[in-house]
Amino acid sequence: MAAAMIWWPRSLLLLCLTCKGSTFYVPGVAPINFHQNDPVEIKAVKLTSSRTQLPYEYYSLPFCQPGKITYKAENLGEVLRGDRIVNTPFQVLMNSEKKCEVLCNQSNKPVTLTVEQSRLVAERITEEYYVHLIADNLPVATRLELYSSNRDGDDKKKEKDVQFEHGYRLGFTDVNKIYLHNHLSFILYYHREDMEEDQEHTYRVVRFEVIPQSIRLEDLKTDEKSSCTLPEGTNSLPQEIDPTKENQLYFTYSVHWEESDIKWASRWDTYLTMSDVQIHWFSIINSVVVVFFLSGILSMIIIRTLRKDIANYNKEDDIEDTMEESGWKLVHGDVFRPPQYPMILSSLLGSGIQLFCMILIVIFVAMLGMLSPSSRGALMTTACFLFMFMGVFGGFSAGRLYRTLKGHRWKKGAFCTATLYPGVVFGICFVLNCFIWGKHSSGAVPFPTMVALLCMWFGISLPLVYLGYYFGFRKQPYDNPVRTNQIPRQIPEQRWYMNRFVGILMAGILPFGAMFIELFFIFSAIWENQFYYLFGFLFLVFIILVVSCSQISIVMVYFQLCAEDYRWWWRNFLVSGGSAFYVLVYAIFYFVNKLDIVEFIPSLLYFGYTTLMVLSFWLLTGTIGFYAAYMFVRKIYAAVKID
């Protein structure tokens, strides 16, 4: 059942790819057919490390280079991710074995690393950098074989558990010595396609593995034909890199092909099952239980308390007695009084609507398999463009709410909506980008890309926000069911549990509990270079998050109005986003317990981007809770008789 739920969207999308005859190919995911001895290009993507969070280009280290270096034209998402896809000198032919080949073979002389290059390589190894290569758009993976005791507890009979990790380690350290993986054993799996008898066999690459090895210069025997002989057994010593002097070594590789029963449409299964699926089921069950718990509380309040209140308020004979009692009806003349700073509130809510529409569409489209990891950078590119185009909806909702709150400077409000949240995001990213530039990392956004993003902001998003704001401001404001008194009512002294911060803590814990397990996988994908692909689960969690935020917001605004505090506009927006506080706490916990970051700039990057994530999450959940509470307040005051 679990497998069916995970794979049906992608299988539905790729069903046409396995058909014969007239086939419709989805752009970017069409298979490539190879014939015997056809070249299979090995490209490098980048170097990454979860310790530094700073990606680097492949040729930032002194690897062997081809005659002409050619970089792939990348989309916006790939540039923002720090990918710099480039060709490599590895010569791989389809279904053609290579025992050992030497790279950079100049007159049979080894490669000499200068002191500066040796120091840089040693530094990257100690920082636990991984090298990421691709073949036919498949990322390279390192096979890890782990042994554990069987279920009977017999240590002599151990079960082998095969796992994979993305990329391969640049090297390793042992007893204060640094060793480089200078030999790569590529293992490529192919699937033979069924062809007619008179046609040549075609092959498709379905898996790309590598076994990195460290072999010292003296143990490699080379000849003038760029061939080499690997040492037999395990008697050879690894290639040490001494950062204080020059180092001589060979870069070598071998190629091995194996036939596989895996079809092309399922070739990503190995890469996408590197995490445990069962814990996602636990996440969904946990979220459903939380939502049922919230629904029970809300139902009890609505059925037992609210209906009783409305029935008592609507008794014509007891109107005067009712008005003398405490309750939410007493503030009917002030509950729709415009709050302070209505322009800022409507602008933030407009950006929240913009975020909500963008996230909903991205997750839904990704759930259908159209933004899978095989489409490198497509998810981030789609998110950026959708946020720009959703500005018309954000502007419309902000403009209509601003007019409802008695605002009249619509042009200034539209400008505030279009620049407040994006300006904060751009400002923080620009500051962080300056630090990344200083480290010469490929994660730094190039200046032309930054100019392009600014043009998108002011050329697409800003006009669309103004357009939506104009029509929203011209539209009839929301119809409030009761009139607002001219003189504000005095607010009684509130109890301690009605404090705003206490409300944030109370309102945030349950929505956060509905999605915190899924948050672990999202953080792993962002900070540990893992693939995230279970968008079906993410879509369900997102719906549960929307429901839980709406429910808890209604509960909190009901308690506040019962306490005769009618200043619910800003308070409800802040309290509804209370789960963002727990996201921040979880991010700190994740940083301390899961990551091994000790340097200043990587720590600054982590907390800088985490701040943006928390801010966006607060904006999203606050907007969801605000509109749910607004509809609730209008509904209950429309149900009572007001003189």
Backbone hydrogen bonds, N-H to C=O, Kabsch-Sander energy under -0.5 kcal/mol:
donor,donor_aa,acceptor,acceptor_aa,energy
5,M,1,M,-2.0
6,I,2,A,-1.9
7,W,3,A,-2.3
8,W,4,A,-1.6
11,S,7,W,-2.9
12,L,8,W,-2.4
13,L,9,P,-1.9
14,L,10,R,-2.4
15,L,11,S,-0.7
17,L,14,L,-0.9
18,T,14,L,-0.6
18,T,15,L,-1.2
19,C,16,C,-0.9
23,T,21,G,-1.0
25,Y,23,T,-0.6
29,V,26,V,-2.0
33,N,31,P,-0.5
34,F,203,Y,-2.9
37,N,94,M,-2.3
38,D,35,H,-2.2
40,V,92,V,-3.0
41,E,39,P,-0.6
42,I,90,F,-0.5
43,K,41,E,-0.6
43,K,134,I,-2.7
44,A,86,V,-2.8
45,V,132,H,-3.1
46,K,132,H,-0.8
47,L,56,Y,-2.6
48,T,130,Y,-2.0
53,Q,49,S,-2.1
56,Y,47,L,-2.0
60,S,57,E,-1.4
61,L,58,Y,-1.2
63,F,61,L,-2.6
70,T,68,K,-0.5
72,K,85,I,-2.9
74,E,72,K,-0.5
79,V,75,N,-1.9
80,L,76,L,-2.4
81,R,77,G,-1.7
82,G,78,E,-0.6
82,G,79,V,-0.9
83,D,78,E,-2.3
84,R,45,V,-2.2
86,V,44,A,-2.3
87,N,70,T,-1.4
88,T,42,I,-1.0
92,V,90,F,-0.7
94,M,38,D,-3.0
96,S,93,L,-1.8
98,K,255,V,-2.3
101,E,253,Y,-2.8
102,V,226,S,-2.8
103,L,251,F,-3.3
106,Q,104,C,-1.3
106,Q,109,K,-0.8
107,S,105,N,-0.7
109,K,106,Q,-1.1
111,V,249,L,-2.8
113,L,111,V,-0.6
113,L,247,N,-3.5
114,T,112,T,-0.5
118,S,114,T,-3.0
119,R,115,V,-2.3
120,L,116,E,-2.0
121,V,117,Q,-2.6
122,A,118,S,-2.5
123,E,119,R,-2.1
124,R,120,L,-2.2
125,I,121,V,-2.1
126,T,122,A,-2.4
127,E,123,E,-1.4
128,E,125,I,-1.8
129,Y,124,R,-1.6
130,Y,48,T,-3.3
131,V,168,Y,-3.0
132,H,46,K,-2.1
133,L,131,V,-0.6
134,I,43,K,-2.8
135,A,138,L,-2.1
136,D,41,E,-0.7
138,L,135,A,-1.8
140,V,133,L,-2.4
141,A,208,F,-1.5
142,T,165,E,-2.6
143,R,141,A,-0.5
143,R,210,V,-0.5
144,L,163,Q,-3.8
146,L,144,L,-0.7
146,L,161,D,-3.1
148,S,159,E,-2.2
150,N,154,D,-0.9
150,N,157,K,-1.2
153,G,150,N,-1.7
155,D,153,G,-0.8
157,K,154,D,-0.8
158,K,156,K,-0.9
159,E,148,S,-3.2
161,D,146,L,-4.1
161,D,159,E,-0.5
162,V,160,K,-0.6
163,Q,144,L,-3.3
163,Q,161,D,-0.5
165,E,142,T,-1.7
167,G,140,V,-2.7
168,Y,131,V,-1.7
170,L,129,Y,-2.5
172,F,179,Y,-2.0
174,D,177,K,-2.5
177,K,174,D,-1.1
179,Y,172,F,-3.0
180,L,239,Q,-2.2
181,H,170,L,-2.3
182,N,180,L,-1.2
182,N,213,Q,-0.6
183,H,213,Q,-2.4
184,L,252,T,-1.7
185,S,183,H,-0.5
185,S,211,I,-1.8
186,F,184,L,-0.9
186,F,254,S,-3.0
187,I,209,E,-2.4
188,L,186,F,-0.5
188,L,256,H,-2.6
189,Y,207,R,-2.2
190,Y,258,E,-2.3
191,H,204,R,-2.5
193,E,191,H,-0.5
193,E,202,T,-2.5
199,Q,196,E,-1.5
202,T,193,E,-0.5
203,Y,34,F,-3.3
204,R,191,H,-1.5
206,V,189,Y,-2.8
207,R,189,Y,-1.2
209,E,187,I,-2.8
210,V,141,A,-1.7
211,I,185,S,-1.8
213,Q,183,H,-2.9
215,I,213,Q,-0.6
216,R,237,L,-2.2
219,D,216,R,-1.0
220,L,217,L,-1.2
221,K,219,D,-0.6
221,K,229,T,-1.5
222,T,220,L,-0.6
223,D,227,S,-1.8
226,S,223,D,-1.1
228,C,100,C,-1.3
229,T,221,K,-2.2
235,N,232,E,-0.7
240,E,238,P,-0.8
241,I,178,I,-3.1
242,D,240,E,-0.6
245,K,242,D,-1.5
247,N,113,L,-1.7
249,L,111,V,-2.2
251,F,103,L,-0.5
252,T,182,N,-2.5
252,T,250,Y,-0.6
253,Y,101,E,-2.0
254,S,184,L,-2.4
255,V,98,K,-2.4
256,H,186,F,-2.3
258,E,188,L,-2.2
260,S,190,Y,-2.8
266,S,263,K,-1.5
267,R,264,W,-1.5
269,D,266,S,-1.6
272,L,268,W,-2.2
273,T,269,D,-0.9
274,M,271,Y,-0.7
280,H,277,V,-1.2
281,W,277,V,-1.2
282,F,278,Q,-1.9
283,S,279,I,-1.9
284,I,280,H,-2.4
285,I,281,W,-2.7
286,N,282,F,-2.6
287,S,283,S,-2.4
288,V,284,I,-2.6
289,V,285,I,-2.3
290,V,286,N,-2.1
291,V,287,S,-2.5
292,F,288,V,-2.6
293,F,289,V,-2.3
294,L,290,V,-2.5
295,S,291,V,-3.0
296,G,292,F,-2.3
297,I,293,F,-2.1
298,L,294,L,-2.9
299,S,295,S,-2.7
300,M,296,G,-2.2
301,I,297,I,-2.2
302,I,298,L,-3.0
303,I,299,S,-3.1
304,R,300,M,-1.9
305,T,300,M,-1.0
305,T,301,I,-0.9
306,L,301,I,-3.0
307,R,302,I,-1.6
309,D,305,T,-2.5
310,I,306,L,-2.7
311,A,307,R,-2.5
312,N,308,K,-2.3
313,Y,309,D,-2.7
314,N,310,I,-1.7
315,K,312,N,-1.2
316,E,314,N,-0.8
318,D,315,K,-0.7
319,I,316,E,-0.9
322,T,318,D,-2.5
323,M,319,I,-2.4
324,E,320,E,-1.0
325,E,321,D,-0.7
325,E,322,T,-1.1
330,L,327,G,-0.9
331,V,328,W,-0.8
332,H,329,K,-1.8
334,D,331,V,-1.8
335,V,331,V,-1.7
337,R,334,D,-1.9
345,L,341,Y,-2.1
346,S,342,P,-2.5
347,S,343,M,-2.1
348,L,344,I,-2.6
349,L,345,L,-2.3
350,G,346,S,-2.1
351,S,347,S,-2.2
352,G,348,L,-2.1
353,I,349,L,-2.3
354,Q,350,G,-2.1
355,L,351,S,-2.5
356,F,352,G,-2.7
357,C,353,I,-2.5
358,M,354,Q,-1.9
359,I,355,L,-2.9
360,L,356,F,-2.5
361,I,357,C,-2.1
362,V,358,M,-2.4
363,I,359,I,-2.6
364,F,360,L,-2.1
365,V,361,I,-2.8
366,A,362,V,-2.7
367,M,363,I,-2.2
368,L,364,F,-1.2
369,G,366,A,-1.6
370,M,365,V,-1.6
372,S,369,G,-0.7
375,S,372,S,-1.8
376,R,374,S,-1.5
378,A,375,S,-2.2
381,T,377,G,-2.0
382,T,378,A,-2.7
383,A,379,L,-2.2
384,C,380,M,-2.2
385,F,381,T,-2.2
386,L,382,T,-2.7
387,F,383,A,-2.2
388,M,384,C,-1.6
389,F,385,F,-2.3
390,M,386,L,-2.4
391,G,388,M,-1.2
392,V,389,F,-1.0
393,F,390,M,-0.6
394,G,390,M,-2.1
395,G,391,G,-2.8
396,F,392,V,-1.8
397,S,393,F,-2.3
398,A,394,G,-2.2
399,G,395,G,-2.6
400,R,396,F,-2.2
401,L,397,S,-2.1
402,Y,398,A,-2.5
403,R,399,G,-1.9
404,T,400,R,-2.0
405,L,401,L,-1.9
406,K,403,R,-1.6
407,G,402,Y,-2.6
410,W,408,H,-1.3
413,G,409,R,-2.1
414,A,410,W,-2.6
415,F,411,K,-2.1
416,C,412,K,-2.3
417,T,413,G,-2.3
418,A,414,A,-2.2
419,T,415,F,-1.2
420,L,416,C,-2.5
423,G,419,T,-1.8
424,V,420,L,-1.7
425,V,421,Y,-2.3
426,F,422,P,-2.9
427,G,423,G,-2.5
428,I,424,V,-2.4
429,C,425,V,-2.4
430,F,426,F,-2.4
431,V,427,G,-2.0
432,L,428,I,-2.5
433,N,429,C,-2.4
434,C,430,F,-1.6
435,F,431,V,-1.3
436,I,432,L,-2.0
437,W,433,N,-2.6
438,G,434,C,-1.8
439,K,435,F,-0.9
439,K,436,I,-0.6
440,H,437,W,-1.8
441,S,436,I,-1.7
442,S,55,P,-1.6
443,G,55,P,-1.0
444,A,441,S,-1.3
450,M,446,P,-2.2
451,V,447,F,-2.3
452,A,448,P,-2.3
453,L,449,T,-2.3
454,L,450,M,-2.1
455,C,451,V,-2.4
456,M,452,A,-2.2
457,W,453,L,-2.4
458,F,454,L,-2.8
459,G,455,C,-2.4
460,I,456,M,-2.0
461,S,456,M,-2.0
462,L,457,W,-2.7
464,L,460,I,-1.8
465,V,461,S,-2.6
466,Y,462,L,-2.3
467,L,463,P,-2.5
468,G,464,L,-2.8
469,Y,465,V,-2.9
470,Y,466,Y,-2.4
471,F,467,L,-1.8
472,G,468,G,-2.5
473,F,469,Y,-2.7
474,R,470,Y,-1.6
475,K,471,F,-1.2
480,N,478,Y,-0.9
485,N,333,G,-3.0
498,M,495,R,-1.7
499,N,496,W,-1.7
503,G,499,N,-2.3
504,I,500,R,-2.0
505,L,501,F,-2.2
506,M,502,V,-2.5
507,A,503,G,-3.0
508,G,504,I,-1.7
509,I,505,L,-1.0
510,L,506,M,-0.6
512,F,508,G,-1.8
513,G,509,I,-2.0
514,A,510,L,-1.1
515,M,512,F,-1.5
516,F,512,F,-1.2
519,L,515,M,-1.5
520,F,516,F,-1.0
520,F,517,I,-0.7
521,F,517,I,-0.9
522,I,518,E,-1.7
523,F,519,L,-2.6
524,S,520,F,-2.2
525,A,521,F,-1.9
526,I,522,I,-1.9
527,W,523,F,-3.0
528,E,524,S,-1.7
530,Q,524,S,-1.1
533,Y,531,F,-0.5
535,F,533,Y,-2.2
538,L,534,L,-1.9
539,F,535,F,-2.4
540,L,536,G,-1.7
541,V,537,F,-2.6
542,F,538,L,-2.4
543,I,539,F,-2.2
544,I,540,L,-2.4
545,L,541,V,-2.5
546,V,542,F,-2.3
547,V,543,I,-2.3
548,S,544,I,-2.8
549,C,545,L,-2.6
550,S,546,V,-2.1
551,Q,547,V,-2.4
552,I,548,S,-2.5
553,S,549,C,-1.8
554,I,550,S,-1.9
555,V,551,Q,-2.2
556,M,552,I,-2.3
557,V,553,S,-2.4
558,Y,554,I,-1.9
559,F,555,V,-2.1
560,Q,556,M,-2.0
561,L,557,V,-2.3
562,C,558,Y,-2.2
563,A,559,F,-1.3
564,E,561,L,-1.7
565,D,560,Q,-2.0
566,Y,564,E,-0.7
568,W,566,Y,-1.9
572,N,568,W,-2.6
573,F,569,W,-1.6
574,L,570,W,-2.5
575,V,571,R,-3.0
576,S,572,N,-2.4
577,G,573,F,-0.9
578,G,575,V,-2.0
579,S,576,S,-0.5
580,A,577,G,-1.7
581,F,578,G,-1.3
582,Y,578,G,-0.9
583,V,579,S,-1.8
584,L,580,A,-2.0
585,V,581,F,-2.0
586,Y,582,Y,-2.6
587,A,583,V,-2.4
588,I,584,L,-2.1
589,F,585,V,-2.3
590,Y,586,Y,-2.9
591,F,587,A,-2.2
592,V,588,I,-2.1
593,N,589,F,-2.6
594,K,590,Y,-2.3
595,L,590,Y,-1.2
598,V,596,D,-0.5
603,S,599,E,-1.3
604,L,600,F,-2.8
605,L,601,I,-2.7
606,Y,602,P,-2.4
607,F,603,S,-2.5
608,G,604,L,-2.2
609,Y,605,L,-2.6
610,T,606,Y,-2.2
611,T,607,F,-1.8
612,L,608,G,-1.6
613,M,609,Y,-2.1
614,V,610,T,-2.9
615,L,611,T,-2.7
616,S,612,L,-2.5
617,F,613,M,-2.4
618,W,614,V,-2.6
619,L,615,L,-2.3
620,L,616,S,-2.4
621,T,617,F,-2.8
622,G,618,W,-2.4
623,T,619,L,-1.8
624,I,620,L,-2.1
625,G,621,T,-2.6
626,F,622,G,-2.3
627,Y,623,T,-2.2
628,A,624,I,-1.7
629,A,625,G,-2.4
630,Y,626,F,-2.7
631,M,627,Y,-2.1
632,F,628,A,-1.8
633,V,629,A,-2.9
634,R,630,Y,-2.2
635,K,631,M,-1.8
636,I,632,F,-2.4
637,Y,633,V,-1.9
638,A,634,R,-1.1
639,A,635,K,-0.6
642,I,640,V,-0.5
